[in-house]
Amino acid sequence: MSPTALPRPLEGLRVLDLSRAISGPYVGRLLADLGAEVVKIEVPDTDITQKFGRRRHGHAGLYVQYNAGKRSVGIDLASEQGAEVLRGLAGAADVVVENFRPGVLDRLHVGYTDLSARNPGLIMLSVSGFGQWGPESGRQAYAPVVHAESGMLGRQAEADGTAPVDLTMALADSTTALHGTVAVLAAVILRGRTGQGQHLDISMLEAMLASDDNVSYALEGDEFWPARGQIVEVAGGPMLISADPKFLWSRLRAAGHVADPDPDAPTAQRIAARAEVMEVWLSSFGSRSEVIAALEEARVAWAEVRTPRTVTDSPSVQARGVVAQVDDRDGGTRPVIRTPYRFSAAESGPAAGAPHLGEHNAEVLESWVGMSEERVRALEADGTLYRTATPVGGETH
């Protein structure tokens, strides 16, 4: 770091990331962007994100998104020698993140009980679908499972009058990761006061329910559906207006843009007439810029209906550098979305690309536990540690 460089908030925090897919790795990515030293513990061909997105120089795009900035140590956790290597690393770590099914790590003797015996200050985050205990703790749980079980898909179907369909993003994974990161940081602060670590149990189902602003209505038996944005057709294509019809009418009327055609009509007829007036008004503009100007004048929130392919056209996305470029591991770069933390006196964001399997075996084991490079190479030779050759060239879709 140069003398003028800003610090990263979590510099000095050591994290072992044993997780795969999104819910756990995203926690590691967030912590890495904030300055933690995050080491991904991997077994070959076990991270499903390597199957999604363009593959370049050994990595798929989704894998890079959730593992940028980490280092990699490949360990055969099923072997006693490999488990002992992990226990040694955990002894030097502050945080362990894992999202195996409950009980798996305990059977390998690298669960919280085993790891904390060597390091009482260790904080371990365990992410699962339905919690570490309970009647459904053993169920397989991916984001779509939790989307359905959390009531989100059913509510959306009822609101739209359609059959349930899944979301087009792994919302349960991302939401759980955010809650998991908050829990880790809270535990780190508490450890600073008590000196004690602890085991954090985060379930995807609970994370979704805790984040759902509509659950409170169901808790009290209220069937009211909160206002949603409405899509309208205007010059240049569809646009979202973030206002229910009643609120939109009041804003447009206050700005002098619309008036009741028959103020004395019965309520139902008056509502229908107002909807028609607003539709005609919105379609009366010859250009999109004129629509936007009129909505701004009326203090109505609006949005472009962007797609994943056009979202980077957003002036905010471009101006704020939301897309970061990281090392593609072959002399070039590839894009990732940077985490949204902006500090006035600190730095954040991806500091490196995604690591190759076992790329940092020697580096991490020497600096964390004092293992010699000769010993590391011997463990690689007998299969206790994994290390792949660094791929070069080529890409697939």
LODO-519672 format. One record per residue: residue in three letters; z, x, y of N, C-alpha, C in turn. Coordinates in steps of 0.001 Angstrom, whole numbers, plus 500000, padded with zeros to 6 digits. Layout:
REM LODO-519672
ALAZXYZXYZXY...
//
This chain:
REM LODO-519672
MET500000500843498813500000500000500000500000500881501240SER499130500601502184499095501380503409500282501003504277PRO500664501879505238501833501590506073501722500297506853THR500502499853507120500327498637507917500097497405507062ALA499984497561505745499715496413504874500927495498504811LEU500668494202504709501758493236504591502299493233503165PRO503590493007502992504149492938501645503768491633500964ARG503910491607499652503759490363498894505155489878498530PRO505393488561498603506757488037498471507465488400497169LEU506744488503496065507395488702494772507231490108494229GLU506936491066495093506810492449494635508091492888493926GLY507934493548492781509076494008492004509491493070490897LEU508990491829490918509319490865489854508397491115488668ARG508994491310487490508206491558486277508135490300485432VAL506904489933485046506671488692484314505850488980483068LEU506325488485481927505538488499480696504940487109480508ASP503632487035480419502943485756480253502423485667478823LEU503122484893477996502739484713476598501867483480476402SER501483482834477477500866481511477379499351481577477265ARG498779480415476960497334480284476810496866479006477474ALA495562478856477611494925477690478225495238477664479721ILE495840476574480254495977476442481704497424476311482165SER498202475453481530499526475118482081500421476339482231GLY500426477247481265501219478464481370500528479552482164PRO499264479876481830498571480923482582498497480681484091TYR498439479404484493498394479128485928499702479541486602VAL500830479377485902502101479877486435501997481381486667GLY501482482096485662501324483538485790500400483920486925ARG499306483179487091498365483465488180499037483260489537LEU499805482187489680500493481928490941501477483054491261LEU502248483461490259503228484525490468502537485848490778ALA501410486113490110500663487341490372500108487347491788ASP499561486219492226499031486142493587500120486380494622LEU501352486041494273502475486227495189503102487612495067GLY502527488452494213502950489840494167503707490275492935ALA504013489354492020504711489746490795503802490607489921GLU504413491480489123503676492258488130503623491416486859VAL502486490825486610502348489887485495501562490553484375VAL502149490607483202501511491186482027501220490079481031LYS499959489882480725499552488859479765499643489440478356ILE500432488797477516500558489210476116499565488391475306GLU498614489065474668497514488356474026497327488720472556VAL496797487753471856496277487941470508494784487599470591PRO493903488335469937492470488083470072492078486639469757ASP491166486114470570490510484823470314491485483651470252THR492558483686471059493517482579471037493577481815472349ASP492859482263473370492893481557474643491618480740474801ILE491768479417474781490614478511474786489819478601476075THR490426479078477163489676479166478417488532480170478332GLN488545481036477308487426481966477131486154481248476678LYS486253479967476383485093479207475910484439478381477015PHE484990478424478234484493477546479294484008478347480501GLY482784478052480910482211478710482073481322479872481690ARG480675480408482681479767481525482478480535482734481947ARG480002483360480910480661484523480312479988485796480805ARG480775486661481423480257487926481956481235489041481621HIS480725490089481021481511491301480766482809490990480024GLY482701490101479035483840489808478176484712488660478593HIS484439488044479747485294486966480227484484485740480618ALA485007484558480244484451483297480734485058482989482102GLY484347482183482871484778481895484231486160481265484321LEU486469480330483416487764479659483488488897480634483182TYR488659481545482257489664482557481938489956483427483166VAL488922483815483880489108484642485073489913483883486122GLN489601482595486287490299481793487301491808481804487087TYR492252481732485831493686481603485571494367482911485181ASN493607483999485103494210485269484692493898486434485614ALA493267486137486742492999487199487711494318487813488177GLY494302489123488356495464489816488885496508490213487860LYS496301489871486594497265490209485550496844491503484848ARG497777492078484101497462493161483177497609492632481759SER497078493341480777497054492826479411497619493831478415VAL498494493309477546498972494052476386498716493170475170GLY498009493701474185497712492941472974498722493258471885ILE499423492233471390500478492451470395500318491477469230ASP500461491981468015500525491131466822501959490614466698LEU502209489449467249503571488905467266504046488482465886ALA503122488313464945503510487894463593504104489046462787SER503934490265463258504504491414462547505858491758463162GLU506768492260462357508085492612462861507994493738463882GLN507084494683463638506934495781464579506407495276465921GLY505466494310465866504948493726467090506005492923467820ALA506809492166467054507881491387467666508885492299468357GLU509140493458467757510088494396468361509522494982469651VAL508217495214469698507595495682470943507798494642472041LEU507590493367471681507775492307472677509233492231473123ARG510155492334472188511559492295472565511907493432473533GLY511286494581473305511508495693474212510978495398475611LEU509773494847475698509209494489476993510049493423477682ALA510514492426476923511335491369477503512648491926478034GLY513113493012477413514329493639477900514169494229479281ALA512934494518479662512660495085480982512061494066481935ALA511919492813481501511261491780482292512274490924483054ASP511787490258484057512584489264484775512303487857484256VAL511032487610483903510592486260483552509651486337482355VAL509781485380481457508817485170480380508277483750480514VAL506962483593480418506310482284480456505626482054479121GLU505876480898478508505219480590477226504952479101477128ASN503888478751476402503591477333476166503194477074474711PHE503840477803473787503683477499472371504385476175472058ARG504036475598470929504761474399470510506223474770470250PRO507174473890470606508588474215470420508891474713469009GLY509622475800468925510035476350467642509195477507467150VAL507966477648467641507068478692467140507639480085467424LEU508030480346468658508541481671468993509878481948468315ASP510683480921468113511951481119467401511700481595465976ARG510678481022465342510369481436463969509874482873463900LEU509315483363464998508854484750465065509956485684465583HIS511122485106465855512277485862466356512010486478467725VAL511225485762468530511000486194469916511195485005470864GLY512015484049470447512358482926471319513430483329472317TYR513914482366473090514868482684474155516151483299473606THR516645482798472499517892483334471947517759484815471627ASP516657485188470995516456486595470626516216487472471848LEU515402486992472773515056487821473927516223487961474897SER516964486884475104518074486953476053519257487732475499ALA519327487905474178520407488712473600520319490141474104ARG519083490606474332518876491961474838518896491992476359ASN518563490879476974518443490830478436519045489526478945PRO520368489479479191521023488235479623520508487693480946GLY519862488535481737519329488075483015517934487494482908LEU517391487412481698516013486946481516515886485457481817ILE514831485125482516514468483726482777513239483418481936MET513340482402481094512218482044480226511774480622480540LEU510514480482480883509920479164481131509146478741479900SER509550477628479303508842477065478146508178475767478568VAL506855475748478489506069474573478845505609473885477567SER505807472579477480505355471824476316504950470426476759GLY504345469692475856503887468358476210505007467375476442PHE506007467391475530507046466366475567508453466950475587GLY508577468240475888509887468855476000510270469640474760GLN511253470512474921511715471355473822512524470585472796TRP513002469418473160513735468570472214513356467121472489GLY513648466256471546513291464845471684512417464403470530PRO512192463088470422511481462558469254510025462989469150GLU509419463440470258508004463810470222507786465285470553SER508826466081470467508713467478470878507692468260470058GLY507419467827468839506490468554467979505042468134468116ARG504756467137468945503382466659469079502499467674469785GLN501238467731469369500247468481470128500015467760471448ALA499883468523472497499696467890473803498776468737474664TYR497622468177474958496722468754475933496706467832477147ALA496098468271478224496110467470479445495650466028479222PRO494540465767478489494135464370478295495199463515477609VAL495934464104476667497006463365475985498044462906476999VAL498419463798477903499446463473478888498907462538479959HIS497638462655480297497046461698481236497204460275480713ALA496988460102479415497109458774478814498562458348478698GLU499417459232478185500815458884477951501592458658479248SER501160459241480340501883459114481604501589457806482329GLY500648457012481818500309455743482455499209455845483488MET498762457054483780497766457223484824496432456554484478LEU495967456758483251494668456191482879494733454668482798GLY495833454158482270495986452711482192496046452062483562ARG496758452681484488496849452123485839495498452137486529GLN494778453249486381493463453338487010492525452277486457ALA492591452060485135491731451053484514492072449655485024GLU493370449349485134493774448034485649493321447845487093ALA493456448891487898493075448784489305491577448579489473ASP490785449232488602489327449145488720488719448024487886GLY489539447430486996489003446396486122488016446946485116THR488262448156484629487369448802483683488158449285482473ALA487436449788481478488095450402480333488675451753480751PRO489766452203480126490342453507480482489373454651480186VAL489298455598481089488541456831480875489394457990481369ASP489202459164480770490008460313481156489536460884482491LEU490396461708483090490063462387484331489088463531484055THR488448463993485105487503465094484939488108466418485388MET489428466521485368490120467784485597491406467769484787ALA491938468942484490493171469039483707494374468891484635LEU494512467706485232495549467478486227496947467708485666ALA497193467284484434498527467462483852498878468935483705ASP497903469762483374498151471201483261498520471798484612SER497718471499485634497943472085486951499254471597487552THR499535470306487410500773469753487950501984470384487278THR501920470536485964503021471147485225503224472593485649ALA502132473314485861502237474710486284502932474831487631LEU502609473932488537503244473973489857504744473718489743HIS505126472719488961506550472450488760507222473623488039GLY506526474204487069507087475339486352507322476523487265THR506400476764488184506559477871489125507744477639490050VAL507898476410490520509059476089491359510357476353490596ALA510387475950489332511591476150488516511888477640488332VAL510842478439488091511030479880487925511621480490489194LEU511049480151490336511527480727491593512957480289491894ALA513281479033491578514654478565491778515621479334490878ALA515201479586489627516056480319488689516237481767489122VAL515197482359489712515311483728490210516335483790491349ILE516287482809492232517253482771493336518669482577492799LEU518840481680491834520166481452491263520678482699490552ARG519801483391489841520209484617489161520707485659490160GLY520153485642491359520614486561492386522066486310492767ARG522545485064492559523937484739492869524855484909491670THR524324484644490461525188484634489268524964485820488343GLY523790486454488448523458487540487529522977487065486177GLN522927485748485955522566485193484658521167484587484671GLY520433484831483593519156484167483396519356482819482736GLN518276482174482367518370480884481678517018480477481123HIS517068479444480280515866478906479638515456477638480371LEU514213477591480844513682476446481583512773475628480673ASP513072474355480551512335473431479682511536472482480574ILE510222472685480655509344471845481484508375471092480588SER508437469769480616507490468982479827506379468462480726MET505171468468480195504020467987480949504162466512481296LEU504701465726480374504874464304480635505800464081481826GLU506941464769481845507878464599482946507311465119484261ALA506543466199484182505940466735485397504974465728486019MET504205465048485183503277464051485698504018462860486299LEU505050462388485614505801461241486126506500461579487435ALA507037462797487519507737463208488730506788463364489913SER505507463556489639504524463791490702503738462535491062ASP503968461455490361503178460230490530503824459325491573ASP503186459213492719503770458405493797503725456910493514ASN503062456501492430502973455071492114504010454606491093VAL504692455547490443505633455150489392506749454264489926SER507162454492491165508288453721491704508017452224491695TYR506768451835491863506453450401491852506735449801490479ALA506304450514489433506527450026488071508011450003487734LEU508772450981488223510203451034487924510920449782488400GLU510431449197489490511076448011490050510293446730489786GLY509338446830488834508590445643488448507612445156489495ASP507201446028490382506279445656491449504856445969491016GLU503980444991491061502594445177490637501677445564491789PHE502237445828492975501427446175494128500722447514493918TRP499417447522494205498658448772494131498525449320495544PRO499008450514495789498914451086497138497463451211497596ALA497315451317498893495972451418499472495251452659498935ARG493972452485498686493148453582498217491998453774499193GLY491454454975499189490273455192499992489136454322499489GLN488276453872500396487124453063499998485838453810500325ILE484887453716499406483604454378499578482647453403500258VAL482041453852501338481104453008502079479770453736502189GLU478703452957502295477374453529502483477056453570503974VAL476755454748504449476393454927505850475169455820505912ALA474690456056507100473530456939507264473822458294506629GLY472920458754505773473090460049505135473786460001503796GLY474222458811503342474842458720502026476280458236502062PRO476933458189500904478279457631500823479303458462501586MET480318457754502079481414458380502805482696457671502398LEU483797458410502332485088457789502051485816457508503356ILE486374456310503445487234455955504571488628455733504019SER489597456465504557490970456390504051491748455336504825ALA491399454083504552492080452959505205491763451698504427ASP492781450863504220492479449592503578491787448686504596PRO491134447606504147490347446773505064491136446255506265LYS492403445870506052493199445324507156493450446392508220PHE493825447595507758494103448674508701492824449116509405LEU491719449198508648490446449600509239490031448614510327TRP490199447321510044489830446298511032490654446466512315SER491957446702512147492804446815513342492402448015514190ARG492041449117513555491637450302514303490289450084514999LEU489344449504514268488025449271514867488093448250516000ARG488915447229515822489050446210516875489715446815518116ALA490750447633517910491438448254519037490500449162519824ALA489526449757519119488562450626519789487405449847520399GLY487409448527520216486369447696520779485071447683520003HIS485123448085518743483897448157517940483572446839517232VAL484580446015516951484348444768516221485180443651516829ALA484802442422516507485552441239516945485369440142515919ASP486383439259515812486299438155514855485173437216515238PRO484266436920514294483207435946514594483770434527514727ASP484862434233514023485483432905514097486989433079513925PRO487710433357515027489145433647514926489966432499514346ASP489477431275514427490239430121513960489920429719512524ALA489076430481511849488711430147510470489916430314509545PRO489923429607508408490999429807507420491086431288507023THR492250431699506552492508433118506285491478433746505363ALA491194433084504233490264433665503261488884433858503876GLN488419432863504655487105432977505282487103434064506361ARG488228434151507082488306435157508143488268436569507561ILE488958436774506417488955438089505761487557438449505290ALA486868437478504677485513437729504194484568438029505353ALA484738437290506449483877437508507618484113438880508220ARG485374439294508271485678440615508805485048441717507956ALA485118441557506622484520442556505735483023442673506001GLU482366441535506217480928441563506479480636442217507826VAL481472441925508828481278442526510154481410444046510074MET482429444518509342482633445972509232481484446626508483GLU480986445960507443479868446522506687478635446645507566VAL478370445600508349477218445636509257477405446732510303TRP478622446855510822478890447869511851478673449278511298LEU479177449535510092479037450861509500477584451219509206SER476789450215508887475381450474508550474471450463509776SER475056450250510962474230450114512163473869451441512816PHE474476452534512352474253453821512998473019454508512423GLY472291455158513294471074455830512857471299457204512264SER472469457802512523472736459140511998474192459237511552ARG474424460182510665475778460395510147476723460882511245SER476219461710512131477058462223513214477539461099514119GLU476719460071514294477137458932515118478252458140514429VAL478152457995513097479207457303512347480526458064512500ILE480457459375512303481664460201512375482285460122513760ALA481464460179514787481978460105516158482688458781516413ALA482118457690515920482724456373516128484036456247515363LEU484078456755514132485316456702513351486399457569513993GLU486020458736514499486984459589515180487530458903516425GLU486665458215517159487093457502518355488111456416518008ALA487897455782516846488804454716516404490016455262515658ARG490122456587515531491222457249514830491315456794513364VAL490146456770512716490047456424511297489744457688510505ALA490539457943509468490318459125508634489122458898507712TRP488262459888507628487039459785506824486865461085506041ALA485958461052505058485694462261504274484293462225503705GLU483708463410503593482474463551502842482800463436501358VAL481949462759500601482144462643499158481421463825498522ARG482154464915498411481553466153497916481623466218496389THR480784467042495822480806467343494396481297468778494225PRO481632469185492997482032470578492811480982471572493311ARG479722471164493306478661472068493748478529472122495267THR479057471114495964478913471099497424480240471313498149VAL481346471402497418482636471525498095482732472821498886THR482044473871498430482106475129499169481303475066500473ASP480560473976500691479881473780501967480851473316503044SER482042472897502635483045472432503591483311473507504635PRO483292473148505913483572474158506944484963474760506813SER485926473974506335487283474496506154487330475505505013VAL486643475179503908486608476092502770485972477417503165GLN484903477338503934484224478558504346485044479354505352ALA485569478696506364486277479396507430487573480038506943ARG488247479405505981489550479897505538489473480803504314GLY488256481132503885488104482072502783488731481582501494VAL488521480312501168489129479719499978488570480345498700VAL487323480750498730486725481413497574486908482912497735ALA487642483512496799487882484951496823486982485628495788GLN486660486859496031485852487637495097486746488655494392VAL486682488683493061487475489641492292486543490508491451ASP487061491618491001486314492578490192485786491899488930ASP484483492019488673483916491423487460483967492374486276ARG484591493540486460484800494554485442483529495302485051ASP482509495224485911481291495977485644480639496420486954GLY481483496674487947480966497175489203480599496124490219GLY480733494850489855480419493772490787481627492887491024THR481370491689491494482447490728491730482068489371491168ARG483072488519491026482820487125490683483835486254491418PRO483481484979491689484324484155492555485451483454491803VAL486581483333492484487688482493492024488238481756493244ILE488910480652492999489592479951494081490932480633494321ARG491197481005495553492464481660495848493575480619495943THR494770481016495619495904480110495756496157479869497242PRO496705478692497603496663478259499009497811478726499884TYR498526479762499481499700480175500242499296481099501385ARG499631480704502597499306481483503785500618481815504501PHE500964483085504524502207483533505137501916484201506475SER502846484068507404502663484738508694503043486208508624ALA503885486578507654504338487968507573504313488488506142ALA503397487971505335503257488433503951501831488167503496GLU501463488787502388500122488648501837500203487926500505SER499130487247500143499021486642498811497550486566498441GLY497303486201497187495925486106496719495676487059495567PRO494567486881494855494288487721493677494057489169494070ALA494801490055493426494693491481493748493730492211492828ALA493275491549491758492391492200490788491690491123489975GLY490726491546489157490082490615488248490944490379487024ALA490387489690486036491117489432484797491056490658483894PRO492123490931483154492150492133482308491433491915480985HIS491042493006480350490542492945478985491719493068478017LEU491552492518476841492614492507475839493146493913475572GLY494443494091475802495084495371475521494719496492476464GLU494048496176477542493588497208478473494745498048479017HIS495907497440479158497024498134479796498160498443478814ASN497840498506477536498872498809476534499678500043476917ALA498999501155477089499692502419477353500397502401478700GLU499700501892479707500240501884481062501524501068481153VAL501504499851480606502667498968480704503812499464479820LEU503512499839478580504580500249477667505239501557478117GLU504493502414478782505108503632479310506010503310480499SER505514502488481427506287502241482646507448501277482421TRP507308500349481474508382499370481259509433499881480275VAL509005500525479187509973500899478140509934502381477783GLY509133503168478492509111504597478254508415505030476980MET507533504204476437506825504561475212505724505560475505SER505606506572474678504587507602474884503204507069474551GLU502196507657475154500821507244474856500496507512473389GLU501028508583472832500793508890471417501309507757470527ARG502501507249470852503068506146470069502244504880470240VAL501783504634471458500947503455471704499678503521470863ARG499029504684470839497783504807470088498037504651468588ALA499189505100468130499528504920466712499703503443466386LEU500341502696467291500531501253467074499203500508467152GLU498288500993467963496952500397468003496220500675466701ALA496397501857466185495709502236464949496187501436463755ASP497482501085463708497978500344462545497918498824462739GLY497362498348463872497163496915464080498328496198464727THR499388496906465078500512496267465770500117495868467183LEU499355496741467833498826496468469166497320496279469076TYR496812495381469905495373495132469966494804495736471240ARG493616496300471113492884496757472296491402496680471992THR490677495985472837489234495859472632488496496814473547ALA487320497199473121486471498023473976486051497195475177THR485965497808476316485587497095477534484116496713477474PRO483810495392477463482403494979477401481681495334478695VAL480404495640478601479607495902479789478290495148479675GLY477791494728480854476477494124480921476407492739480300GLY475357492010480682475032490733480081475902489587480552GLU475357488388480431476121487194480727475521486039479950THR476383485070479631475943483859478929476530482658479639HIS475950481506479356476420480268479989477072479382478942
//
